[in-house]
């Protein structure tokens, strides 16, 4: 009878819990590829091992600082080279502005001289054509300077006037800023003086004539296209006390009082023993023609009013 080998009762080793994750275990156990490991070993054997990480950081910082220094140096050099050019261009611009300003001043002097010449010729023509009353004609037309008793009327905007406008009842009349003196206001004041008996009127040194126009350009008031700056000083020749009283009772004077009471426009009127008014800058007559000498007696009437 054949004998059977004895059966061992030794138990088999237990199964690993991560036996089913062999691929993941392999990745974790061999995180560095064999090729990289071999290359590192060869460099170490040849004496070319990698530079330690702290040293690499220091070398990188040093290289960055060197690069920054080079950039700053190059920029400073370029600025130093360009500085004379910029200074030269700036000086050329300053010289050009100065030259153009001097040229404009010279042209303005020529304009003023020609205007004075035209005014003088006009005065001579008035005196010649007016005969014995040529001086009176020149005076009434504004072609000559005048002086005599009269009144001084000072008008100014309200305090803290807002240029952008604040609304109010005057908006219905085309005014957005109720505290600012406008061209239409000035027209009423001047016409009130003429109505009250003024013989000659000037605003801020500009003589008014029958052909003068008071207009506006933005917030500025223009007299014959010349801007006025507040406060507005109005001088009028006439019987001072009578002219002052009549003006305050006129429509223009009452309108001025309403603006003062309602909107804070500042104003004052005083009687003057003597006021001096300059001649008008220019007188241009386009349609009126003088009559032949001896055909009629007396001088032509000179109407007053400001449009």
C-alpha positions in Angstrom: 0.0 0.0 0.0 1.4 3.4 -0.9 2.0 5.9 1.8 0.4 9.4 1.5 2.5 12.5 2.4 1.5 14.1 5.5 -0.7 17.2 5.3 0.8 20.3 6.8 -1.4 22.4 9.0 0.8 25.6 8.8 -1.5 28.5 7.7 -0.7 30.7 4.6 0.4 34.3 5.1 -2.4 36.9 5.2 -3.2 39.0 2.1 -2.1 42.6 2.1 -4.9 45.1 2.3 -3.4 47.2 -0.6 -2.9 44.1 -2.8 -5.5 45.4 -5.2 -3.7 48.8 -5.6 -0.5 47.5 -7.1 -0.3 50.3 -9.7 -0.6 53.0 -7.2 1.9 51.3 -4.9 4.4 51.1 -7.8 4.0 54.9 -8.4 4.5 55.7 -4.8 7.5 53.4 -4.4 9.2 54.6 -7.6 8.2 58.3 -7.8 11.5 59.2 -9.5 11.8 57.7 -13.0 14.7 55.3 -13.4 16.1 57.4 -16.3 16.2 60.5 -14.1 17.9 58.6 -11.3 20.5 57.2 -13.7 21.2 60.7 -15.1 21.7 62.1 -11.6 24.0 59.2 -10.7 26.1 59.9 -13.8 26.4 63.6 -13.0 27.4 62.8 -9.5 30.0 60.4 -10.7 31.4 62.9 -13.2 31.6 65.7 -10.5 28.8 67.7 -12.0 26.2 67.4 -9.3 23.4 70.0 -9.3 23.8 73.3 -7.5 22.1 73.3 -4.1 18.7 75.1 -4.1 19.7 78.0 -1.7 22.6 78.8 -3.8 20.5 78.8 -7.0 18.1 81.3 -5.3 20.9 83.6 -4.4 22.3 83.4 -7.9 18.9 84.2 -9.4 18.5 87.2 -7.1 21.9 88.4 -8.0 21.2 88.1 -11.7 17.9 90.0 -11.3 19.7 92.8 -9.5 22.3 93.0 -12.1 19.7 93.2 -14.9 17.8 95.9 -13.0 21.0 97.9 -12.6 21.7 97.6 -16.3 18.2 98.8 -17.2 18.4 101.8 -14.8 21.9 102.7 -16.1 20.8 102.5 -19.7 17.6 104.6 -19.0 19.7 107.2 -17.1 22.1 107.4 -20.0 19.3 107.8 -22.5 17.7 110.5 -20.4 21.0 112.3 -20.1 21.4 112.2 -23.8 17.8 113.3 -24.5 17.8 116.1 -21.8 19.5 118.7 -24.0 17.1 118.0 -26.9 14.1 118.4 -24.6 15.5 121.6 -23.1 16.2 123.0 -26.6 12.7 122.2 -27.8 11.2 123.8 -24.7 13.2 126.9 -25.1 12.3 127.1 -28.8 8.6 126.9 -27.8 9.0 129.6 -25.2 10.8 131.8 -27.8 8.1 131.2 -30.3 5.3 132.1 -27.8 7.2 135.3 -26.9 7.7 136.2 -30.5 4.0 135.7 -31.4 3.0 137.7 -28.3 5.2 140.6 -29.3 3.9 140.4 -32.8 0.3 140.5 -31.6 1.1 143.5 -29.3 2.6 145.3 -32.3 -0.5 144.6 -34.4 -2.7 145.8 -31.6 -0.8 149.1 -31.4 -1.3 149.6 -35.1 -5.0 148.9 -34.7 -5.2 151.4 -31.9 -3.3 154.0 -33.9 -5.5 153.5 -36.9 -8.6 153.8 -34.8 -7.4 157.0 -33.3 -6.6 158.4 -36.7 -10.1 157.4 -38.0 -11.7 159.1 -35.0 -9.7 162.2 -35.5 -10.7 162.3 -39.2 -14.3 161.8 -38.3 -14.2 164.7 -35.8 -12.6 167.0 -38.4 -15.3 166.0 -40.9 -18.1 166.7 -38.4 -16.6 170.1 -37.6 -16.2 171.0 -41.2 -19.6 169.8 -42.4 -21.4 171.2 -39.3 -20.4 174.8 -40.0 -20.7 177.0 -36.9 -22.3 174.2 -35.0 -19.7 171.6 -35.9 -18.5 171.4 -32.2 -22.1 170.8 -31.0 -22.7 168.1 -33.6 -19.4 166.3 -32.7 -20.4 166.5 -29.0 -23.9 165.1 -29.5 -22.7 162.4 -31.8 -20.1 161.2 -29.3 -17.1 162.1 -31.5 -15.5 164.3 -28.9 -14.7 164.1 -25.2 -17.1 165.8 -22.8 -17.1 166.8 -19.2 -19.6 168.4 -16.8 -21.9 167.6 -13.8 -23.7 164.4 -13.8 -24.3 161.1 -12.0 -22.2 158.0 -11.3 -24.1 154.7 -11.3 -22.3 151.6 -10.1 -23.9 148.2 -10.8 -22.5 144.8 -9.7 -23.5 141.2 -9.7 -24.9 139.7 -6.4 -22.5 138.2 -4.0 -21.6 134.6 -4.4 -23.1 134.6 -7.9 -23.2 131.0 -9.3 -21.9 131.0 -12.9 -23.8 127.8 -13.7 -27.1 129.4 -12.7 -29.5 128.5 -10.0 -32.9 128.9 -11.5 -35.6 131.2 -10.5 -38.4 133.5 -11.9 -36.0 135.1 -14.4 -35.6 131.8 -16.2 -38.9 132.6 -18.0 -37.1 135.6 -19.6 -34.1 133.6 -20.7 -32.0 134.1 -17.6 -30.6 131.1 -15.7 -28.7 133.1 -13.1 -30.9 135.5 -11.3 -28.0 137.3 -9.5 -26.0 138.2 -12.6 -26.4 141.5 -14.5 -27.2 140.7 -18.1 -27.0 142.7 -21.3 -30.8 143.2 -21.4 -30.6 144.7 -17.9 -27.9 147.1 -18.9 -30.0 148.1 -21.9 -32.8 149.1 -19.7 -30.6 151.0 -17.3 -28.9 153.0 -20.1 -32.2 153.8 -21.8 -33.5 154.9 -18.5 -30.7 157.4 -18.2 -31.3 158.7 -21.7 -35.0 159.1 -20.9 -34.1 161.0 -17.7 -32.2 163.6 -19.6 -28.6 162.4 -19.8 -26.6 164.2 -22.5 -23.7 161.8 -22.7 -23.2 158.3 -21.2 -20.2 155.9 -20.9 -19.9 152.5 -19.4 -16.5 151.5 -17.9 -14.9 154.2 -20.0 -16.6 153.3 -23.3 -18.7 156.1 -24.7 -22.1 155.3 -26.0 -23.6 156.8 -29.1 -26.8 156.5 -31.1 -25.2 153.6 -32.9 -23.9 151.7 -29.9 -25.1 148.2 -29.2 -25.1 146.3 -25.9 -24.9 142.6 -26.5 -23.8 139.4 -24.7 -21.2 136.8 -25.3 -21.7 134.0 -22.8 -21.7 135.7 -19.4 -19.8 138.8 -20.6 -21.6 142.0 -21.6 -20.3 143.6 -24.8 -20.5 147.3 -25.8 -19.7 147.7 -29.5 -18.1 144.2 -29.3 -15.8 145.2 -26.4 -16.2 143.2 -23.2 -17.1 144.8 -19.9 -16.0 143.5 -16.5 -18.1 144.0 -13.4 -18.6 146.2 -11.4 -20.1 148.3 -14.2 -19.5 152.0 -13.7 -21.9 154.2 -15.7 -21.1 157.9 -16.0 -23.8 160.3 -17.4 -23.5 164.0 -18.0 -26.5 166.1 -17.1 -28.1 168.0 -14.2 -26.9 165.7 -11.4 -29.8 166.0 -8.9 -32.5 166.2 -11.5 -30.9 163.3 -13.5 -30.6 161.1 -10.4 -34.2 161.7 -9.3 -35.7 161.2 -12.8 -33.7 158.0 -13.3 -34.9 156.4 -10.1 -38.5 157.2 -11.1 -38.0 155.9 -14.6 -38.8 152.4 -15.8 -35.0 151.6 -15.9 -34.5 152.8 -12.4 -37.5 150.9 -11.0 -36.3 147.7 -12.8 -32.9 148.2 -11.2 -34.5 148.5 -7.7 -36.5 145.3 -8.3 -33.3 143.4 -9.2 -31.6 144.8 -6.0 -34.5 143.8 -3.7 -35.3 140.5 -5.3 -32.0 139.1 -6.4 -29.3 140.9 -4.5 -27.8 142.8 -7.4 -25.6 145.6 -5.8 -26.1 149.2 -7.0 -25.4 152.7 -5.9 -26.0 156.1 -7.5 -24.4 159.4 -6.6 -24.5 163.0 -7.9 -21.1 164.2 -9.2 -19.9 167.7 -9.5 -18.0 166.8 -12.7 -17.6 163.7 -14.8 -15.3 163.2 -17.8 -16.3 161.0 -20.7 -13.9 160.0 -23.5 -14.9 160.1 -27.2 -16.4 157.1 -28.9 -13.8 154.7 -30.3 -15.2 154.9 -33.8 -18.2 156.3 -35.6 -19.3 154.6 -38.8 -22.2 156.3 -40.6 -23.4 154.1 -43.5 -26.6 155.8 -44.7 -26.9 159.3 -43.4 -25.7 162.1 -45.8 -25.0 165.7 -44.8 -27.1 168.4 -46.4 -25.6 171.0 -48.7 -24.5 174.2 -46.8 -27.2 176.8 -46.7 -30.1 174.5 -47.6 -31.3 174.2 -44.0 -30.6 175.9 -40.8 -29.7 174.1 -37.6 -28.0 170.8 -37.0 -29.5 167.4 -37.6 -31.1 165.8 -34.6 -29.1 163.1 -32.9 -31.4 160.4 -31.6 -30.5 158.4 -28.5 -31.2 154.9 -27.5 -29.5 151.6 -27.1 -30.5 148.5 -28.8 
